Amino acid sequence: MLMMKERRAAIRTLRGWAISVLQEAGAIRECEEHGWMQDRADPHARERALVIARQDPPVGVSSDDAVTEVRDVLDSVGDTCPECPPD
């Protein structure tokens, strides 16, 4: 069987691409009940996401713009779901 590099799904927006990269790196997760993105506060996962953005930005996007978008998404995501009751 021929081994090929796994391709990411086509993403329509830069923000959507950044969310996908952050999920792939394990930096954010989705609330299972409500679907809100949550920051996992994992510095290693954040760094993995930034490395992906630098090394493999979407076609037509500079690595600086890709890194900026990943950081912008991280800045917009909280660590709790706004719809879940507090513990």
ZAMARGU-4260 file (C-alpha; in steps of 0.2 Angstrom, whole numbers, plus 5000, padded with zeros to 4 digits):
<rodrens>
0) 5000/5000/5000 | 5007/5017/4995 | 5009/5028/5011 | 5004/5046/5008 | 5005/5062/5019
5) 4988/5064/5027 | 4980/5080/5021 | 4969/5091/5032 | 4951/5094/5027 | 4948/5110/5017
10) 4944/5125/5027 | 4935/5140/5021 | 4942/5153/5032 | 4958/5157/5040 | 4949/5157/5057
15) 4942/5140/5054 | 4960/5134/5049 | 4967/5141/5065 | 4954/5132/5075 | 4957/5116/5066
20) 4976/5118/5070 | 4973/5121/5088 | 4962/5106/5090 | 4974/5095/5081 | 4988/5101/5093
25) 4977/5098/5108 | 4977/5117/5113 | 4958/5118/5113 | 4944/5107/5114 | 4925/5108/5111
30) 4913/5107/5125 | 4904/5090/5123 | 4887/5097/5128 | 4886/5114/5120 | 4900/5115/5107
35) 4910/5130/5114 | 4928/5130/5111 | 4938/5129/5127 | 4957/5133/5130 | 4965/5118/5138
40) 4979/5129/5145 | 4993/5117/5139 | 5008/5127/5134 | 5016/5113/5125 | 5000/5111/5114
45) 5000/5130/5111 | 5018/5129/5105 | 5014/5114/5094 | 5000/5124/5086 | 5012/5139/5083
50) 5025/5127/5075 | 5012/5120/5063 | 5006/5138/5059 | 5024/5143/5055 | 5029/5128/5045
55) 5013/5124/5036 | 5002/5139/5034 | 4987/5138/5022 | 4990/5141/5003 | 4992/5160/5000
60) 4994/5165/5018 | 5011/5170/5025 | 5017/5161/5041 | 5017/5177/5051 | 4998/5179/5046
65) 4995/5161/5051 | 5003/5163/5068 | 4994/5179/5071 | 4977/5170/5068 | 4981/5156/5079
70) 4986/5168/5093 | 4970/5178/5090 | 4959/5163/5091 | 4968/5158/5107 | 4965/5175/5114
75) 4946/5174/5110 | 4943/5157/5118 | 4940/5155/5137 | 4944/5140/5148 | 4926/5137/5153
80) 4910/5134/5143 | 4898/5149/5146 | 4883/5137/5146 | 4889/5124/5158 | 4885/5127/5177
85) 4900/5131/5188 | 4908/5116/5197
</rodrens>
